[in-house]
């Protein structure tokens, strides 16, 4: 019997943006090339996109990205050079979710303040429900950019950022938020990278707000200022805060955005998942252990359309599963990640070492 791997490949890079990009391509060029080869095919599993439309969105969004952060685009140039692909191919990876009308992936997320965890540390966590075919392109990537906070992400190789945390104590989980979108703008992954360049919640919000955004998104965060959730639309950033805990699935919670939920179809049982996660955390006695978080993310109520999601007969999204589960401990500078459904795969620990 073939043993299923439980850890993702690990890559550690440092230096200037171009140097970081080249090192990523040298270490994970195979994953970058594979992801580029299949990017449009993955998009077309949920929405039809022609090569001509993809080319237009890539070109126009690249101009927006250059304006937002020339350094991030420079990193992508380095990735392209050392991976043997074009900048446009790498840029397509960044804009894939701009074709899907807010329906990119569904996730269940939570953030707990250190005062309500048995570890005495802040935790932010989620299941990443998406296409399991993306597993082969996924790595754990540590970047150490010159003059900026170091960051570690679970990410598909070639993306400018994804789920993880930085050395300043900001951890981020991301889930889709169905809401109005634009086909062209600063890609979501760029604004997420801007958050990792911040050292406090205020600066993180500013990094998102200053972008000409293409799509809505949700960011569940652990910050030095406590748990926070950003419901991001193309027009503004709405901040939800709580002293002890927050949960989120795939619909708007901010009072100013509740009407948006009536205009968009519910994304794979978002409301039931929200009700369920709220019954599971925080734990008894007002505190939650790491094991309780793992159990919550492995929950099978309403299986297979559960928090721990499995293949089902949904005609559009039935192929999605919990590709990985992640629990970030920003105070201990480590994250626990499963390679596969958390009900069947162990959590492996990855650390951001100074």
N, C-alpha and C positions, 0 to 999 in steps of 0.2 A: 504494500500500500504506500502511495506517495504521501510523504509528510507535508502537511500544509504549513507554510511559513507563518510565523507569528510576529516577526519584526519587519519593518520596512527598511530598505536601504538607507544609510545615513551619509549625509554630505555636509562638510563644514568648510566654509569659504570666508575670505576676508579681503579687505582692500578698497580700492576705488570702485565706482559702479561698473566700469568696463572690465576691471580685473575680476570682480565678483561674478559677472556674467560669464566670462571666459572659463572660470573655474567650475561653474555649474555645468556648462556644456562639456567640459573635459571629463567630469565625474559622472554625469548622468545624460550624456548625449544620446544613448540608446533610447532612454525613456522619452526625451524631448522629441526625437525623430518619430517615435511610435505615436506619441500624442498628437503631433502635427499631422501625421498621415491619417489619423482617424477622427480628427476634431469635427469636421463637417458631418461625417457619418453619424457621430454621436448626437449632434444637434438635430439631424433629420429623423431621429427616433421619435421626437415629439412635435416637430414642426418642419415643414418643407422650406429649405433655403437654397437658392440657386448659387452657383459659384460667382455669378455676376453681382448679386446682392451682397454676398460675403465680401467681395473685393471692395465694393463701395463703402461698406460699413467699416472695414479695416482701415482704409485710406483716411476717411474723415475722422474716425475716432483716434487714429494715430496723431493727427494734428491737435486734437483736444488734449491728448495725453502729453504731448510735447510741451504744451502751454502749462499744464498742471505741474509736471516734473520732468524736465529734460534729463535729470540724473537717472530716473527709473527707466526711461527709454534707452538711455545709454547702456544700462545693465542688460536690457533685452537685446541690444545690438551685440553685446559680448556673448550672450547665450547663442544667438544665431550663428555668429562667426565660428565658434568652437564646436557647434553641433552639426554644422554643414547644412543648415536650413536658411531660409530668408527671414528678414525682419518681419515681413508681412505674414509669413507662416506662424511665427511666434506671436505676432499681434492677434491673429485669429483666435489663439487660445484665450486671450484676455477678453475678447468681445463675444464669445459664444452665447453667453446668457442674455445678450442684447437682442437675440432673435426669438426668444421663447416667451415673450409677453409675461414676464415675471414668473414663469413656471420652470424654474431651473432644478431645484431640489427641495425636498421637504425635510425638516429636522425638528427635533425636540431639544430645547436648550434650557439651562438654568444657571443661576449665579448665586453663590452663598457667601455671606460675609464671614470673616474669621470668628466672629462671636457666636455663630450658630453651627460651627463644625467641631467635631470631636478632636480634630487635628489642631485646632486653633489657627488654621490658615485659610485664606480665601480660596474658593474653588469656583471655576466656571467650566461648564461641561455641556456636551451634546452628543447625539447620534447624528451621523452624516448619512442621510438617506439619498442615494443616488444610483447611477448605473454601475453595477459591480465590475463591468469591463474596465473601469478607470483604475482599478487596483494596480494593474501592471505598470502604470505610469506614475504611481505614487511613491514619494520619498519623504524622509524627515530631513529638512534642510535648515542648517544653522548659518545665518549670515552675520558677519561682523563688519559692518560698514564703517569706514573711517569717519570719526567725528560724530557718530550717531549711535543710539542704543543697539546692542546686539538683539537678534530675534531668532526664534526657532519656530518652524511651521511644519505641519503635516500638509503636504501640497502635491499636486500633480506637477511634474518637472516641466519647467517653462513658464509657470505662472509667476507674476511679480510678487505675490504674497498669498497667504491663505490662513487657515486656522492655527492659532498658537499664542505666543506671548513674547514680550520683550524684556530686556534686563531692567527696565524702569518700573516693572510691576503692573503692566497692562496686558491682560489676557483677553482674547477675543474668539468667540464662536459666532458663526454666521448662518443665517437661514433665509430662505426666500420669503418675500413679502409681496403678495399680489396687489398691485396698485398701478396707476398710469405710468407709462415708460416712454422713452424716446429711442429711436433706432441708433442714434449717434450721440456720443458724449464721452466723458472721461470714464474708462472702464472701472467697474466696481473694485477690482483687485488693486487698482492704483490708489483709490481712497483708503482701502484697508491698509495698504503699505504706509500711507500717510499717518494712519492711527499708530502704527508701530514706531514711527519716528517721534511720537509725542511722549511726554513724561507725566501728563496729568489728564484728567477727563476733559477739562476745558479746552486744552490744545488738541485733543483727539477729535472732539466735536468740530472744532475750527478746521481741522484737516479735511473732514468730510464736507463741511458746509461750503468751503471755498471752491469746490469742484463743480464744473458744469456736468452734472450727473446724467447718465443715460437711463439707469434702471433704479427701481426701489430695492431696498434690502433691509435686513434686520441684523444688528450686531449686538449680541449679548456679551457683556464685558465684566471683568474684574478689574478694578482700578484702585489707585491709592486713596481715592475718595469714596470707595465702597462699590457695591453692585450697581451697574447701570445698564440700560438697554436703549439702543438707538433705533428708532423706527425711521428709516431714511426714505424720503420720497424724492422725486426729481425737483421738487420746489423747496423743501426745507428738511431739517433734521429735528425730530421730536424725541426728547430725552425723558425716559422713565427711570426713576431712582427709588430705591428702598434701602432702609438701614440694614436689613438682614438678608432678604432673599428676593429673587425675581425668577419667573419662568416665562417661556415664550414658545410658540409653535409657528404657525404660518398665517396668522391673521392679525390685523391691527388692534392694538389695545389702548393707545393714547386716545383720550376723549375727543380730540380734534380730528381723529382719523376714522372713527367708528363707521361713518357713512361709507367709507371706501369698501368695507366688507360687503356691502349690499350690491356693489357693482362688479364684483369679481367672484368667480366660482371658488368654493372652498378647496384648498389644496390638500389632497389625500388625508382626510379625517383630521383636520387641524383642530377643530373645537373639541372633539372627544379626547385627543391626545393632551390638549391643554388641561382639561378637567382631570384627566388621569394623573398627569405629572404633579398637579397641585395636591393630590391626595397622598403622594409618595414622598414629597420633600416639603419643608424640613421634617426630620424624623421625630420620633417620640421624645417628649421632654424638651422639645424646642431645639434640639441639636441633631445634626446629621453626620454620620460617619462616611468615610470613603467607601466602605462596603455597601452602605445604604444607597449611595449615589450609583454605584455599579448595578445594584439590584434594580433600581428605578429605571435605568437605561436598558436593562435586560427584560423589562416587563412585557408580558404577552397578552394582556387583556385585549380582546377583540382581534386576536391572532387570525390571519397574518397581517392585518392592517393595524398593527400595534406600535407602541413606542419603539420596541425592537422589531423592525419591519422586515418582512419576508416576501418572497415572490407571491403574487396573487393574480386574480382574474380581472383586475381593473384594465379596461381596454387601452388606456393611455399611459398609466404610470405603474402598471402591475409588475414591470421588470425591476423596479427600484427596490433596493434592500438597504439595510444599515451597513454600508460598505466599511465604515469604521466608527468606533465610539471613542470619544476623547474626554478626559478629565484633566484640567489644567490647575496646578497648584502654583500660583504666582509667587507666593512667599517662599516656597521651597525651590523655586525655579526648576520645576519638573512637570512633565505631563505623562499621563498614563493613557495608552492608545491600544485598541484592539485592531488587528488586521482581519476584519470580518465581523459578523454579528457578535455583540457582546455576550449573548447567551451561550455561545459555543467556543469563542476564542478568548484567550487570556489577555489581560491588560499588561502590556510591556511598558517599562518606564524609560523615558528619554529626558536627559538633563541638559540645561544650558549651563555649561561650565565656563567660569570666568577665565 
